[in-house]
Amino acid sequence: MNSNKDLHCPVDCPNRMSRLGKGYSFLFSIALTVLLVWQSCDVKYSDQTGLEIKTRDVPLAILVPSFLLIAGALGINTDPIAQKLGNILTKD
């Protein structure tokens, strides 16, 4: 679905995002999500117990930048989210 920016932007506009650019943004976001899942799951298989999946915490130093990269690639505006989180954390 096209946004209003795409509808009112001429074909040669530098801000116009092509379908190819959107596709690469989605692929990048999916790859980063798979990387996060791979970091948080420990999968083992043995003949006695079968398939075992254990989860572990992803370090915050990896998790937060990954979310920001995913949001940036998908074009999600993170300013309102950061403002609401700041209001919650600084409530007296």
PDB file of N, CA, C and O in Angstrom:
ATOM      1  N   MET A   1       0.836  -1.163   0.000  1.00  0.00           N
ATOM      2  CA  MET A   1       0.000   0.000   0.000  1.00  0.00           C
ATOM      3  C   MET A   1       0.887   1.235   0.000  1.00  0.00           C
ATOM      4  O   MET A   1       1.850   1.308   0.764  1.00  0.00           O
ATOM      5  N   ASN A   2       0.573   2.198  -0.846  1.00  0.00           N
ATOM      6  CA  ASN A   2       1.384   3.411  -0.953  1.00  0.00           C
ATOM      7  C   ASN A   2       0.959   4.431   0.084  1.00  0.00           C
ATOM      8  O   ASN A   2      -0.224   4.553   0.402  1.00  0.00           O
ATOM      9  N   SER A   3       1.920   5.154   0.604  1.00  0.00           N
ATOM     10  CA  SER A   3       1.610   6.231   1.534  1.00  0.00           C
ATOM     11  C   SER A   3       1.327   7.498   0.742  1.00  0.00           C
ATOM     12  O   SER A   3       1.538   7.536  -0.471  1.00  0.00           O
ATOM     13  N   ASN A   4       0.851   8.534   1.421  1.00  0.00           N
ATOM     14  CA  ASN A   4       0.567   9.799   0.760  1.00  0.00           C
ATOM     15  C   ASN A   4       1.820  10.408   0.162  1.00  0.00           C
ATOM     16  O   ASN A   4       1.755  11.082  -0.865  1.00  0.00           O
ATOM     17  N   LYS A   5       2.969  10.175   0.800  1.00  0.00           N
ATOM     18  CA  LYS A   5       4.235  10.715   0.293  1.00  0.00           C
ATOM     19  C   LYS A   5       4.531  10.137  -1.094  1.00  0.00           C
ATOM     20  O   LYS A   5       5.004  10.855  -1.975  1.00  0.00           O
ATOM     21  N   ASP A   6       4.255   8.850  -1.288  1.00  0.00           N
ATOM     22  CA  ASP A   6       4.507   8.225  -2.578  1.00  0.00           C
ATOM     23  C   ASP A   6       3.539   8.731  -3.638  1.00  0.00           C
ATOM     24  O   ASP A   6       3.905   8.836  -4.808  1.00  0.00           O
ATOM     25  N   LEU A   7       2.303   9.046  -3.244  1.00  0.00           N
ATOM     26  CA  LEU A   7       1.311   9.480  -4.216  1.00  0.00           C
ATOM     27  C   LEU A   7       1.594  10.880  -4.742  1.00  0.00           C
ATOM     28  O   LEU A   7       1.340  11.158  -5.914  1.00  0.00           O
ATOM     29  N   HIS A   8       2.116  11.769  -3.897  1.00  0.00           N
ATOM     30  CA  HIS A   8       2.333  13.155  -4.290  1.00  0.00           C
ATOM     31  C   HIS A   8       3.779  13.428  -4.702  1.00  0.00           C
ATOM     32  O   HIS A   8       4.137  14.576  -4.966  1.00  0.00           O
ATOM     33  N   CYS A   9       4.596  12.411  -4.760  1.00  0.00           N
ATOM     34  CA  CYS A   9       5.997  12.580  -5.115  1.00  0.00           C
ATOM     35  C   CYS A   9       6.179  12.260  -6.598  1.00  0.00           C
ATOM     36  O   CYS A   9       5.733  11.207  -7.052  1.00  0.00           O
ATOM     37  N   PRO A  10       6.827  13.150  -7.367  1.00  0.00           N
ATOM     38  CA  PRO A  10       7.050  12.835  -8.785  1.00  0.00           C
ATOM     39  C   PRO A  10       7.957  11.612  -8.944  1.00  0.00           C
ATOM     40  O   PRO A  10       8.623  11.195  -7.997  1.00  0.00           O
ATOM     41  N   VAL A  11       7.973  11.058 -10.123  1.00  0.00           N
ATOM     42  CA  VAL A  11       8.736   9.834 -10.388  1.00  0.00           C
ATOM     43  C   VAL A  11      10.220  10.041 -10.135  1.00  0.00           C
ATOM     44  O   VAL A  11      10.885   9.124  -9.653  1.00  0.00           O
ATOM     45  N   ASP A  12      10.762  11.209 -10.440  1.00  0.00           N
ATOM     46  CA  ASP A  12      12.189  11.456 -10.257  1.00  0.00           C
ATOM     47  C   ASP A  12      12.531  12.035  -8.881  1.00  0.00           C
ATOM     48  O   ASP A  12      13.648  12.509  -8.674  1.00  0.00           O
ATOM     49  N   CYS A  13      11.594  12.002  -7.951  1.00  0.00           N
ATOM     50  CA  CYS A  13      11.810  12.533  -6.605  1.00  0.00           C
ATOM     51  C   CYS A  13      12.826  11.662  -5.853  1.00  0.00           C
ATOM     52  O   CYS A  13      12.697  10.438  -5.866  1.00  0.00           O
ATOM     53  N   PRO A  14      13.825  12.254  -5.202  1.00  0.00           N
ATOM     54  CA  PRO A  14      14.825  11.436  -4.491  1.00  0.00           C
ATOM     55  C   PRO A  14      14.268  10.756  -3.245  1.00  0.00           C
ATOM     56  O   PRO A  14      14.854   9.784  -2.767  1.00  0.00           O
ATOM     57  N   ASN A  15      13.146  11.243  -2.705  1.00  0.00           N
ATOM     58  CA  ASN A  15      12.551  10.634  -1.518  1.00  0.00           C
ATOM     59  C   ASN A  15      11.646   9.456  -1.837  1.00  0.00           C
ATOM     60  O   ASN A  15      11.196   8.763  -0.924  1.00  0.00           O
ATOM     61  N   ARG A  16      11.374   9.216  -3.100  1.00  0.00           N
ATOM     62  CA  ARG A  16      10.478   8.140  -3.495  1.00  0.00           C
ATOM     63  C   ARG A  16      11.192   6.802  -3.297  1.00  0.00           C
ATOM     64  O   ARG A  16      12.312   6.612  -3.770  1.00  0.00           O
ATOM     65  N   MET A  17      10.540   5.888  -2.602  1.00  0.00           N
ATOM     66  CA  MET A  17      11.129   4.579  -2.335  1.00  0.00           C
ATOM     67  C   MET A  17      10.587   3.579  -3.356  1.00  0.00           C
ATOM     68  O   MET A  17       9.374   3.451  -3.519  1.00  0.00           O
ATOM     69  N   SER A  18      11.470   2.885  -4.031  1.00  0.00           N
ATOM     70  CA  SER A  18      11.033   1.904  -5.020  1.00  0.00           C
ATOM     71  C   SER A  18      10.606   0.620  -4.334  1.00  0.00           C
ATOM     72  O   SER A  18      10.889   0.409  -3.155  1.00  0.00           O
ATOM     73  N   ARG A  19       9.928  -0.229  -5.078  1.00  0.00           N
ATOM     74  CA  ARG A  19       9.524  -1.527  -4.528  1.00  0.00           C
ATOM     75  C   ARG A  19      10.751  -2.350  -4.149  1.00  0.00           C
ATOM     76  O   ARG A  19      10.729  -3.092  -3.168  1.00  0.00           O
ATOM     77  N   LEU A  20      11.801  -2.217  -4.917  1.00  0.00           N
ATOM     78  CA  LEU A  20      13.026  -2.954  -4.629  1.00  0.00           C
ATOM     79  C   LEU A  20      13.605  -2.510  -3.286  1.00  0.00           C
ATOM     80  O   LEU A  20      14.069  -3.339  -2.503  1.00  0.00           O
ATOM     81  N   GLY A  21      13.578  -1.214  -3.022  1.00  0.00           N
ATOM     82  CA  GLY A  21      14.074  -0.701  -1.735  1.00  0.00           C
ATOM     83  C   GLY A  21      13.247  -1.197  -0.571  1.00  0.00           C
ATOM     84  O   GLY A  21      13.791  -1.539   0.479  1.00  0.00           O
ATOM     85  N   LYS A  22      11.925  -1.240  -0.747  1.00  0.00           N
ATOM     86  CA  LYS A  22      11.055  -1.743   0.313  1.00  0.00           C
ATOM     87  C   LYS A  22      11.316  -3.223   0.551  1.00  0.00           C
ATOM     88  O   LYS A  22      11.326  -3.681   1.694  1.00  0.00           O
ATOM     89  N   GLY A  23      11.527  -3.965  -0.522  1.00  0.00           N
ATOM     90  CA  GLY A  23      11.798  -5.399  -0.393  1.00  0.00           C
ATOM     91  C   GLY A  23      13.082  -5.664   0.371  1.00  0.00           C
ATOM     92  O   GLY A  23      13.132  -6.561   1.213  1.00  0.00           O
ATOM     93  N   TYR A  24      14.117  -4.891   0.084  1.00  0.00           N
ATOM     94  CA  TYR A  24      15.373  -5.058   0.809  1.00  0.00           C
ATOM     95  C   TYR A  24      15.233  -4.674   2.277  1.00  0.00           C
ATOM     96  O   TYR A  24      15.872  -5.273   3.142  1.00  0.00           O
ATOM     97  N   SER A  25      14.398  -3.680   2.559  1.00  0.00           N
ATOM     98  CA  SER A  25      14.150  -3.302   3.951  1.00  0.00           C
ATOM     99  C   SER A  25      13.489  -4.445   4.706  1.00  0.00           C
ATOM    100  O   SER A  25      13.856  -4.740   5.844  1.00  0.00           O
ATOM    101  N   PHE A  26      12.509  -5.091   4.067  1.00  0.00           N
ATOM    102  CA  PHE A  26      11.849  -6.219   4.705  1.00  0.00           C
ATOM    103  C   PHE A  26      12.805  -7.394   4.877  1.00  0.00           C
ATOM    104  O   PHE A  26      12.795  -8.049   5.920  1.00  0.00           O
ATOM    105  N   LEU A  27      13.625  -7.668   3.875  1.00  0.00           N
ATOM    106  CA  LEU A  27      14.593  -8.772   3.986  1.00  0.00           C
ATOM    107  C   LEU A  27      15.605  -8.506   5.102  1.00  0.00           C
ATOM    108  O   LEU A  27      15.951  -9.416   5.856  1.00  0.00           O
ATOM    109  N   PHE A  28      16.074  -7.275   5.209  1.00  0.00           N
ATOM    110  CA  PHE A  28      17.009  -6.919   6.275  1.00  0.00           C
ATOM    111  C   PHE A  28      16.356  -7.108   7.641  1.00  0.00           C
ATOM    112  O   PHE A  28      16.976  -7.644   8.560  1.00  0.00           O
ATOM    113  N   SER A  29      15.103  -6.668   7.773  1.00  0.00           N
ATOM    114  CA  SER A  29      14.389  -6.801   9.048  1.00  0.00           C
ATOM    115  C   SER A  29      14.157  -8.264   9.403  1.00  0.00           C
ATOM    116  O   SER A  29      14.292  -8.650  10.564  1.00  0.00           O
ATOM    117  N   ILE A  30      13.813  -9.072   8.420  1.00  0.00           N
ATOM    118  CA  ILE A  30      13.607 -10.503   8.672  1.00  0.00           C
ATOM    119  C   ILE A  30      14.916 -11.168   9.075  1.00  0.00           C
ATOM    120  O   ILE A  30      14.944 -11.977  10.002  1.00  0.00           O
ATOM    121  N   ALA A  31      16.005 -10.830   8.379  1.00  0.00           N
ATOM    122  CA  ALA A  31      17.306 -11.416   8.709  1.00  0.00           C
ATOM    123  C   ALA A  31      17.738 -11.039  10.124  1.00  0.00           C
ATOM    124  O   ALA A  31      18.277 -11.872  10.853  1.00  0.00           O
ATOM    125  N   LEU A  32      17.506  -9.797  10.510  1.00  0.00           N
ATOM    126  CA  LEU A  32      17.877  -9.360  11.855  1.00  0.00           C
ATOM    127  C   LEU A  32      17.006 -10.033  12.913  1.00  0.00           C
ATOM    128  O   LEU A  32      17.491 -10.362  13.996  1.00  0.00           O
ATOM    129  N   THR A  33      15.734 -10.238  12.612  1.00  0.00           N
ATOM    130  CA  THR A  33      14.844 -10.943  13.534  1.00  0.00           C
ATOM    131  C   THR A  33      15.268 -12.388  13.698  1.00  0.00           C
ATOM    132  O   THR A  33      15.260 -12.915  14.810  1.00  0.00           O
ATOM    133  N   VAL A  34      15.639 -13.038  12.602  1.00  0.00           N
ATOM    134  CA  VAL A  34      16.124 -14.425  12.670  1.00  0.00           C
ATOM    135  C   VAL A  34      17.399 -14.490  13.505  1.00  0.00           C
ATOM    136  O   VAL A  34      17.581 -15.424  14.286  1.00  0.00           O
ATOM    137  N   LEU A  35      18.268 -13.518  13.349  1.00  0.00           N
ATOM    138  CA  LEU A  35      19.493 -13.472  14.154  1.00  0.00           C
ATOM    139  C   LEU A  35      19.179 -13.340  15.642  1.00  0.00           C
ATOM    140  O   LEU A  35      19.819 -13.991  16.468  1.00  0.00           O
ATOM    141  N   LEU A  36      18.206 -12.510  15.988  1.00  0.00           N
ATOM    142  CA  LEU A  36      17.809 -12.370  17.391  1.00  0.00           C
ATOM    143  C   LEU A  36      17.223 -13.667  17.940  1.00  0.00           C
ATOM    144  O   LEU A  36      17.524 -14.054  19.069  1.00  0.00           O
ATOM    145  N   VAL A  37      16.397 -14.337  17.155  1.00  0.00           N
ATOM    146  CA  VAL A  37      15.813 -15.613  17.591  1.00  0.00           C
ATOM    147  C   VAL A  37      16.910 -16.651  17.760  1.00  0.00           C
ATOM    148  O   VAL A  37      16.892 -17.428  18.714  1.00  0.00           O
ATOM    149  N   TRP A  38      17.866 -16.667  16.836  1.00  0.00           N
ATOM    150  CA  TRP A  38      18.973 -17.623  16.916  1.00  0.00           C
ATOM    151  C   TRP A  38      19.811 -17.392  18.168  1.00  0.00           C
ATOM    152  O   TRP A  38      20.314 -18.339  18.772  1.00  0.00           O
ATOM    153  N   GLN A  39      19.957 -16.119  18.554  1.00  0.00           N
ATOM    154  CA  GLN A  39      20.712 -15.793  19.761  1.00  0.00           C
ATOM    155  C   GLN A  39      19.963 -16.171  21.037  1.00  0.00           C
ATOM    156  O   GLN A  39      20.583 -16.411  22.072  1.00  0.00           O
ATOM    157  N   SER A  40      18.629 -16.226  20.967  1.00  0.00           N
ATOM    158  CA  SER A  40      17.850 -16.459  22.186  1.00  0.00           C
ATOM    159  C   SER A  40      17.413 -17.914  22.356  1.00  0.00           C
ATOM    160  O   SER A  40      16.859 -18.260  23.399  1.00  0.00           O
ATOM    161  N   CYS A  41      17.643 -18.774  21.367  1.00  0.00           N
ATOM    162  CA  CYS A  41      17.226 -20.179  21.465  1.00  0.00           C
ATOM    163  C   CYS A  41      18.441 -21.094  21.450  1.00  0.00           C
ATOM    164  O   CYS A  41      19.422 -20.854  20.746  1.00  0.00           O
ATOM    165  N   ASP A  42      18.345 -22.141  22.242  1.00  0.00           N
ATOM    166  CA  ASP A  42      19.377 -23.167  22.279  1.00  0.00           C
ATOM    167  C   ASP A  42      18.696 -24.485  21.921  1.00  0.00           C
ATOM    168  O   ASP A  42      17.943 -25.032  22.726  1.00  0.00           O
ATOM    169  N   VAL A  43      18.953 -24.994  20.728  1.00  0.00           N
ATOM    170  CA  VAL A  43      18.293 -26.198  20.236  1.00  0.00           C
ATOM    171  C   VAL A  43      19.280 -27.359  20.271  1.00  0.00           C
ATOM    172  O   VAL A  43      20.388 -27.267  19.742  1.00  0.00           O
ATOM    173  N   LYS A  44      18.856 -28.452  20.904  1.00  0.00           N
ATOM    174  CA  LYS A  44      19.690 -29.656  20.979  1.00  0.00           C
ATOM    175  C   LYS A  44      18.841 -30.870  20.622  1.00  0.00           C
ATOM    176  O   LYS A  44      17.652 -30.931  20.934  1.00  0.00           O
ATOM    177  N   TYR A  45      19.464 -31.815  19.975  1.00  0.00           N
ATOM    178  CA  TYR A  45      18.771 -33.060  19.643  1.00  0.00           C
ATOM    179  C   TYR A  45      19.625 -34.233  20.111  1.00  0.00           C
ATOM    180  O   TYR A  45      20.828 -34.285  19.859  1.00  0.00           O
ATOM    181  N   SER A  46      18.978 -35.168  20.795  1.00  0.00           N
ATOM    182  CA  SER A  46      19.657 -36.396  21.182  1.00  0.00           C
ATOM    183  C   SER A  46      18.682 -37.552  21.011  1.00  0.00           C
ATOM    184  O   SER A  46      17.467 -37.357  20.985  1.00  0.00           O
ATOM    185  N   ASP A  47      19.225 -38.747  20.896  1.00  0.00           N
ATOM    186  CA  ASP A  47      18.368 -39.922  20.687  1.00  0.00           C
ATOM    187  C   ASP A  47      17.501 -40.225  21.903  1.00  0.00           C
ATOM    188  O   ASP A  47      16.368 -40.680  21.749  1.00  0.00           O
ATOM    189  N   GLN A  48      18.006 -39.984  23.095  1.00  0.00           N
ATOM    190  CA  GLN A  48      17.241 -40.303  24.299  1.00  0.00           C
ATOM    191  C   GLN A  48      16.101 -39.305  24.548  1.00  0.00           C
ATOM    192  O   GLN A  48      14.969 -39.708  24.815  1.00  0.00           O
ATOM    193  N   THR A  49      16.399 -38.023  24.462  1.00  0.00           N
ATOM    194  CA  THR A  49      15.403 -37.009  24.831  1.00  0.00           C
ATOM    195  C   THR A  49      14.697 -36.385  23.633  1.00  0.00           C
ATOM    196  O   THR A  49      13.666 -35.735  23.802  1.00  0.00           O
ATOM    197  N   GLY A  50      15.215 -36.564  22.457  1.00  0.00           N
ATOM    198  CA  GLY A  50      14.621 -35.949  21.273  1.00  0.00           C
ATOM    199  C   GLY A  50      15.069 -34.505  21.124  1.00  0.00           C
ATOM    200  O   GLY A  50      16.198 -34.148  21.461  1.00  0.00           O
ATOM    201  N   LEU A  51      14.167 -33.687  20.615  1.00  0.00           N
ATOM    202  CA  LEU A  51      14.470 -32.284  20.368  1.00  0.00           C
ATOM    203  C   LEU A  51      14.205 -31.459  21.624  1.00  0.00           C
ATOM    204  O   LEU A  51      13.109 -31.498  22.182  1.00  0.00           O
ATOM    205  N   GLU A  52      15.214 -30.717  22.060  1.00  0.00           N
ATOM    206  CA  GLU A  52      15.090 -29.840  23.229  1.00  0.00           C
ATOM    207  C   GLU A  52      15.341 -28.401  22.797  1.00  0.00           C
ATOM    208  O   GLU A  52      16.340 -28.091  22.148  1.00  0.00           O
ATOM    209  N   ILE A  53      14.418 -27.542  23.169  1.00  0.00           N
ATOM    210  CA  ILE A  53      14.570 -26.117  22.872  1.00  0.00           C
ATOM    211  C   ILE A  53      14.578 -25.367  24.199  1.00  0.00           C
ATOM    212  O   ILE A  53      13.612 -25.416  24.960  1.00  0.00           O
ATOM    213  N   LYS A  54      15.657 -24.687  24.458  1.00  0.00           N
ATOM    214  CA  LYS A  54      15.787 -23.874  25.665  1.00  0.00           C
ATOM    215  C   LYS A  54      15.957 -22.420  25.234  1.00  0.00           C
ATOM    216  O   LYS A  54      16.621 -22.124  24.240  1.00  0.00           O
ATOM    217  N   THR A  55      15.358 -21.540  25.986  1.00  0.00           N
ATOM    218  CA  THR A  55      15.501 -20.112  25.684  1.00  0.00           C
ATOM    219  C   THR A  55      16.452 -19.466  26.677  1.00  0.00           C
ATOM    220  O   THR A  55      16.613 -19.931  27.805  1.00  0.00           O
ATOM    221  N   ARG A  56      17.070 -18.397  26.239  1.00  0.00           N
ATOM    222  CA  ARG A  56      17.959 -17.628  27.104  1.00  0.00           C
ATOM    223  C   ARG A  56      17.768 -16.153  26.772  1.00  0.00           C
ATOM    224  O   ARG A  56      17.247 -15.807  25.712  1.00  0.00           O
ATOM    225  N   ASP A  57      18.188 -15.304  27.673  1.00  0.00           N
ATOM    226  CA  ASP A  57      18.041 -13.866  27.479  1.00  0.00           C
ATOM    227  C   ASP A  57      19.074 -13.353  26.489  1.00  0.00           C
ATOM    228  O   ASP A  57      20.244 -13.736  26.526  1.00  0.00           O
ATOM    229  N   VAL A  58      18.615 -12.478  25.606  1.00  0.00           N
ATOM    230  CA  VAL A  58      19.526 -11.802  24.684  1.00  0.00           C
ATOM    231  C   VAL A  58      20.076 -10.587  25.427  1.00  0.00           C
ATOM    232  O   VAL A  58      19.307  -9.863  26.060  1.00  0.00           O
ATOM    233  N   PRO A  59      21.377 -10.348  25.368  1.00  0.00           N
ATOM    234  CA  PRO A  59      21.935  -9.175  26.053  1.00  0.00           C
ATOM    235  C   PRO A  59      21.282  -7.881  25.567  1.00  0.00           C
ATOM    236  O   PRO A  59      21.009  -7.718  24.378  1.00  0.00           O
ATOM    237  N   LEU A  60      21.043  -6.983  26.487  1.00  0.00           N
ATOM    238  CA  LEU A  60      20.384  -5.726  26.170  1.00  0.00           C
ATOM    239  C   LEU A  60      21.194  -4.902  25.171  1.00  0.00           C
ATOM    240  O   LEU A  60      20.631  -4.124  24.401  1.00  0.00           O
ATOM    241  N   ALA A  61      22.501  -5.073  25.183  1.00  0.00           N
ATOM    242  CA  ALA A  61      23.365  -4.340  24.247  1.00  0.00           C
ATOM    243  C   ALA A  61      23.158  -4.800  22.808  1.00  0.00           C
ATOM    244  O   ALA A  61      23.508  -4.075  21.876  1.00  0.00           O
ATOM    245  N   ILE A  62      22.604  -5.971  22.614  1.00  0.00           N
ATOM    246  CA  ILE A  62      22.296  -6.470  21.270  1.00  0.00           C
ATOM    247  C   ILE A  62      20.830  -6.211  20.937  1.00  0.00           C
ATOM    248  O   ILE A  62      20.497  -5.876  19.800  1.00  0.00           O
ATOM    249  N   LEU A  63      19.957  -6.366  21.927  1.00  0.00           N
ATOM    250  CA  LEU A  63      18.518  -6.293  21.700  1.00  0.00           C
ATOM    251  C   LEU A  63      18.048  -4.888  21.306  1.00  0.00           C
ATOM    252  O   LEU A  63      17.326  -4.742  20.321  1.00  0.00           O
ATOM    253  N   VAL A  64      18.435  -3.877  22.039  1.00  0.00           N
ATOM    254  CA  VAL A  64      17.943  -2.517  21.789  1.00  0.00           C
ATOM    255  C   VAL A  64      18.409  -1.980  20.431  1.00  0.00           C
ATOM    256  O   VAL A  64      17.579  -1.473  19.676  1.00  0.00           O
ATOM    257  N   PRO A  65      19.697  -2.069  20.089  1.00  0.00           N
ATOM    258  CA  PRO A  65      20.089  -1.594  18.756  1.00  0.00           C
ATOM    259  C   PRO A  65      19.431  -2.386  17.626  1.00  0.00           C
ATOM    260  O   PRO A  65      19.148  -1.836  16.561  1.00  0.00           O
ATOM    261  N   SER A  66      19.190  -3.670  17.857  1.00  0.00           N
ATOM    262  CA  SER A  66      18.532  -4.473  16.830  1.00  0.00           C
ATOM    263  C   SER A  66      17.114  -3.985  16.597  1.00  0.00           C
ATOM    264  O   SER A  66      16.673  -3.882  15.452  1.00  0.00           O
ATOM    265  N   PHE A  67      16.390  -3.681  17.679  1.00  0.00           N
ATOM    266  CA  PHE A  67      15.034  -3.154  17.528  1.00  0.00           C
ATOM    267  C   PHE A  67      15.042  -1.811  16.806  1.00  0.00           C
ATOM    268  O   PHE A  67      14.177  -1.544  15.972  1.00  0.00           O
ATOM    269  N   LEU A  68      16.008  -0.976  17.123  1.00  0.00           N
ATOM    270  CA  LEU A  68      16.089   0.324  16.455  1.00  0.00           C
ATOM    271  C   LEU A  68      16.424   0.166  14.971  1.00  0.00           C
ATOM    272  O   LEU A  68      15.891   0.899  14.137  1.00  0.00           O
ATOM    273  N   LEU A  69      17.295  -0.775  14.637  1.00  0.00           N
ATOM    274  CA  LEU A  69      17.606  -1.029  13.232  1.00  0.00           C
ATOM    275  C   LEU A  69      16.402  -1.574  12.475  1.00  0.00           C
ATOM    276  O   LEU A  69      16.145  -1.175  11.339  1.00  0.00           O
ATOM    277  N   ILE A  70      15.664  -2.483  13.103  1.00  0.00           N
ATOM    278  CA  ILE A  70      14.470  -3.036  12.463  1.00  0.00           C
ATOM    279  C   ILE A  70      13.432  -1.936  12.251  1.00  0.00           C
ATOM    280  O   ILE A  70      12.843  -1.833  11.175  1.00  0.00           O
ATOM    281  N   ALA A  71      13.211  -1.117  13.275  1.00  0.00           N
ATOM    282  CA  ALA A  71      12.239  -0.028  13.157  1.00  0.00           C
ATOM    283  C   ALA A  71      12.672   0.970  12.085  1.00  0.00           C
ATOM    284  O   ALA A  71      11.840   1.455  11.318  1.00  0.00           O
ATOM    285  N   GLY A  72      13.951   1.274  12.028  1.00  0.00           N
ATOM    286  CA  GLY A  72      14.444   2.191  11.003  1.00  0.00           C
ATOM    287  C   GLY A  72      14.315   1.633   9.607  1.00  0.00           C
ATOM    288  O   GLY A  72      13.978   2.365   8.677  1.00  0.00           O
ATOM    289  N   ALA A  73      14.578   0.346   9.442  1.00  0.00           N
ATOM    290  CA  ALA A  73      14.471  -0.274   8.126  1.00  0.00           C
ATOM    291  C   ALA A  73      13.028  -0.331   7.650  1.00  0.00           C
ATOM    292  O   ALA A  73      12.760  -0.184   6.457  1.00  0.00           O
ATOM    293  N   LEU A  74      12.099  -0.542   8.573  1.00  0.00           N
ATOM    294  CA  LEU A  74      10.690  -0.613   8.203  1.00  0.00           C
ATOM    295  C   LEU A  74      10.028   0.756   8.139  1.00  0.00           C
ATOM    296  O   LEU A  74       8.884   0.871   7.700  1.00  0.00           O
ATOM    297  N   GLY A  75      10.736   1.795   8.571  1.00  0.00           N
ATOM    298  CA  GLY A  75      10.195   3.147   8.499  1.00  0.00           C
ATOM    299  C   GLY A  75       9.258   3.484   9.632  1.00  0.00           C
ATOM    300  O   GLY A  75       8.390   4.344   9.479  1.00  0.00           O
ATOM    301  N   ILE A  76       9.414   2.826  10.769  1.00  0.00           N
ATOM    302  CA  ILE A  76       8.566   3.090  11.921  1.00  0.00           C
ATOM    303  C   ILE A  76       9.133   4.288  12.674  1.00  0.00           C
ATOM    304  O   ILE A  76      10.330   4.347  12.957  1.00  0.00           O
ATOM    305  N   ASN A  77       8.273   5.229  12.991  1.00  0.00           N
ATOM    306  CA  ASN A  77       8.694   6.419  13.728  1.00  0.00           C
ATOM    307  C   ASN A  77       8.860   6.049  15.197  1.00  0.00           C
ATOM    308  O   ASN A  77       7.878   5.717  15.861  1.00  0.00           O
ATOM    309  N   THR A  78      10.070   6.099  15.708  1.00  0.00           N
ATOM    310  CA  THR A  78      10.343   5.681  17.085  1.00  0.00           C
ATOM    311  C   THR A  78      10.290   6.824  18.091  1.00  0.00           C
ATOM    312  O   THR A  78      10.385   6.571  19.292  1.00  0.00           O
ATOM    313  N   ASP A  79      10.144   8.061  17.651  1.00  0.00           N
ATOM    314  CA  ASP A  79      10.114   9.189  18.588  1.00  0.00           C
ATOM    315  C   ASP A  79       8.942   9.121  19.564  1.00  0.00           C
ATOM    316  O   ASP A  79       9.160   9.297  20.762  1.00  0.00           O
ATOM    317  N   PRO A  80       7.702   8.874  19.111  1.00  0.00           N
ATOM    318  CA  PRO A  80       6.599   8.793  20.090  1.00  0.00           C
ATOM    319  C   PRO A  80       6.777   7.645  21.081  1.00  0.00           C
ATOM    320  O   PRO A  80       6.406   7.773  22.248  1.00  0.00           O
ATOM    321  N   ILE A  81       7.332   6.544  20.635  1.00  0.00           N
ATOM    322  CA  ILE A  81       7.576   5.409  21.528  1.00  0.00           C
ATOM    323  C   ILE A  81       8.594   5.805  22.596  1.00  0.00           C
ATOM    324  O   ILE A  81       8.400   5.512  23.776  1.00  0.00           O
ATOM    325  N   ALA A  82       9.666   6.463  22.193  1.00  0.00           N
ATOM    326  CA  ALA A  82      10.698   6.890  23.141  1.00  0.00           C
ATOM    327  C   ALA A  82      10.144   7.923  24.123  1.00  0.00           C
ATOM    328  O   ALA A  82      10.491   7.901  25.304  1.00  0.00           O
ATOM    329  N   GLN A  83       9.293   8.821  23.647  1.00  0.00           N
ATOM    330  CA  GLN A  83       8.713   9.824  24.537  1.00  0.00           C
ATOM    331  C   GLN A  83       7.802   9.181  25.581  1.00  0.00           C
ATOM    332  O   GLN A  83       7.856   9.545  26.756  1.00  0.00           O
ATOM    333  N   LYS A  84       6.968   8.233  25.164  1.00  0.00           N
ATOM    334  CA  LYS A  84       6.081   7.561  26.120  1.00  0.00           C
ATOM    335  C   LYS A  84       6.882   6.737  27.118  1.00  0.00           C
ATOM    336  O   LYS A  84       6.556   6.709  28.305  1.00  0.00           O
ATOM    337  N   LEU A  85       7.921   6.070  26.647  1.00  0.00           N
ATOM    338  CA  LEU A  85       8.773   5.289  27.551  1.00  0.00           C
ATOM    339  C   LEU A  85       9.473   6.213  28.533  1.00  0.00           C
ATOM    340  O   LEU A  85       9.591   5.878  29.712  1.00  0.00           O
ATOM    341  N   GLY A  86       9.938   7.366  28.074  1.00  0.00           N
ATOM    342  CA  GLY A  86      10.569   8.338  28.965  1.00  0.00           C
ATOM    343  C   GLY A  86       9.600   8.868  30.008  1.00  0.00           C
ATOM    344  O   GLY A  86       9.977   9.061  31.164  1.00  0.00           O
ATOM    345  N   ASN A  87       8.340   9.106  29.607  1.00  0.00           N
ATOM    346  CA  ASN A  87       7.329   9.563  30.562  1.00  0.00           C
ATOM    347  C   ASN A  87       7.050   8.500  31.617  1.00  0.00           C
ATOM    348  O   ASN A  87       6.871   8.832  32.789  1.00  0.00           O
ATOM    349  N   ILE A  88       7.009   7.252  31.232  1.00  0.00           N
ATOM    350  CA  ILE A  88       6.760   6.174  32.181  1.00  0.00           C
ATOM    351  C   ILE A  88       7.921   6.032  33.164  1.00  0.00           C
ATOM    352  O   ILE A  88       7.706   5.852  34.363  1.00  0.00           O
ATOM    353  N   LEU A  89       9.151   6.113  32.654  1.00  0.00           N
ATOM    354  CA  LEU A  89      10.321   5.937  33.499  1.00  0.00           C
ATOM    355  C   LEU A  89      10.582   7.106  34.437  1.00  0.00           C
ATOM    356  O   LEU A  89      11.207   6.930  35.483  1.00  0.00           O
ATOM    357  N   THR A  90      10.111   8.300  34.077  1.00  0.00           N
ATOM    358  CA  THR A  90      10.395   9.469  34.900  1.00  0.00           C
ATOM    359  C   THR A  90       9.196   9.912  35.725  1.00  0.00           C
ATOM    360  O   THR A  90       9.208  11.016  36.270  1.00  0.00           O
ATOM    361  N   LYS A  91       8.163   9.087  35.834  1.00  0.00           N
ATOM    362  CA  LYS A  91       7.001   9.451  36.656  1.00  0.00           C
ATOM    363  C   LYS A  91       7.411   9.540  38.116  1.00  0.00           C
ATOM    364  O   LYS A  91       8.177   8.711  38.608  1.00  0.00           O
ATOM    365  N   ASP A  92       6.900  10.544  38.799  1.00  0.00           N
ATOM    366  CA  ASP A  92       7.221  10.706  40.230  1.00  0.00           C
ATOM    367  C   ASP A  92       6.117  10.132  41.092  1.00  0.00           C
ATOM    368  O   ASP A  92       6.206  10.175  42.319  1.00  0.00           O
TER     369      ASP A  92
END
